[in-house]
Amino acid sequence: MSNKLKTWHFGMDNNRLVQLVLSGKKTATTSLYDEDDAPLIGEESILVFDNGKHACITKTKKVIITEFKNIDENLSNYEGEGTFEEWKNIHIKFFKSIDPDFNENTKVLFEIFEVTKDLTN
């Protein structure tokens, strides 16, 4: 089954973020919105480490497409990455490295997911 699933990784600090997912502290991710690459609710995929090793199977529970400024502290807490200000600053810096025109009004995709299977054992 897992051989047919799409693989994915985080855009920065991947191995650390994968560990947060495996520990249950990170259950969401934010990315720049790409209509052609938006996950579907119920879709499963494989989260991988930097070395390509499979970490876990995730299942999309909720997808929110909105402007970056609408991601509030409550939503950012699902990402398990520190305070809201830390989360916000890190994401702004990262998104600007991809799109220099990124700003608070840029559309982003906020995905809440669950781990359905740990593949590290």
Buried (B, 14 or more C-beta within 10 A) or exposed (E): EEEEBEEBBBBEEBEEBBBBBBEEBBBBBBBBBEEEEBBEEEBBBBBBBEEEEBBBBBBBEEBBEBEBEBBEEEBBBBBBBEEBEEBBEBBBEBBEEEEEEBEEEBEBBBBBBBBEBEBEE
